[in-house]
Amino acid sequence: MTLQEMKNKFEKIFGEHDQAGEIRAFFAPGRINLIGEHTDYNGGHALPCALSLGTYGIARLTNDKKVSVVSLNIDETDVRSFDPDQIVMYDPAGDGWTGYVKGVFWAYRQHGNEFPTGCQILFWGNLPVGSSLASSATLGVLTAEIIRELYQVSNVDNIELAVLAQRAESKFVGTNCGIMDQFASAMGKKDNAIFLDAEHIKYEYVPLKLGTARIVITNSQVKHELSVEEYNKRRKECEKALKKLKTVVNINNLCDLGWDQFESCKDVIMDDTLIRRARHAVYENARTIRAVNALRVNNIRRFGALMNESHASLRDDYEVSCPEIDFLVETAQSLPGTIGSRMTGGGFGGCTVSLVEEASIPEFKEKLYSGYKEKYGLEAAFYVVDAGDGVRELPLE
Ligand code: GLA
């Protein structure tokens, strides 16, 4: 769908001229995480990049106090409205997807911002939903950007934008997520990955010089429906392990430990599952730092090997993969043109990320597609992607 088509829909749904503001267009990208999974909320590092796929919004201010939203991906006849000053708590049954939008208005209010008038927003996105490419984060970051621009909020930079959107998702909707997805969507930079230090919310851009390789996303078509519960459970397990470790070492987060320190004090945790959860966090953080160093010296093979190790750790220690994803990753890793492959995002389905020699991509797609279809009866979808820029306003005629 083009922006013009979205604008036409917007005018059809909300009317052409009877409102205060001009009609404007915005975009928030999804993300792919190259390495550093389930480290962000453990005070560690991640290496995501923004995509060119994402969520678009057409928006304008109104004369009344009502916020009205509609999604072309859900149902264009179902316009939902709310008063931005009266948002109390998330109602999963009633709010559904609009919770991610309401939550951002709520977070801005907590931040001290006011909404003297309402607005109308129409959403449409080309990211597969529930596929671990951060579609929910794009909704939050996009809403945060729209609010900042329409209401001329001056005290919010792009990092704060990510923080507000993350607060909406974790404190309002209740997925106790880290900052990575929102950060990547807000701060993405073309042809660069973001080396994110989630504890200090510090970052560096790392040029994605992949030589003759490309990033290939494979969508397993398995939606991660159970993941909120499991995700929150993993966080709790990490907190428990941390509590035990704190009795013998002076740390704030699991990822404050080097792997050698971890090995020397892990027995204090006294629970095999919790030891494995903590081990994943500690080693994955170390792997991410090593992967960035490898990327900086153009050692793509090393980078790929670390991606493979990351997958094994997520599968065996953190237990957030699933058979379909393992099959896609293991098949990919067995192909000669693959440099590295792993699950990406929260887990329990969604997508894998692979580094593949460009010349081998047709064979990669064909082998994965047919093997996967034969084994699981599902049709894998592929996206060959580049790193893109973060959230922004787009010109509209
Ligand atoms: C989800 C969360 C992120 C991060 C990943 C796992 O995408 O939103 O904050 O924790 O899972 O790395």
Residues whose N, C-alpha, C, O or C-beta is under 5 A from the ligand:
A	BS01	GLA	G36 E37 H38 T39 D40 C177 G178 I179 M180 D181 G345 G346
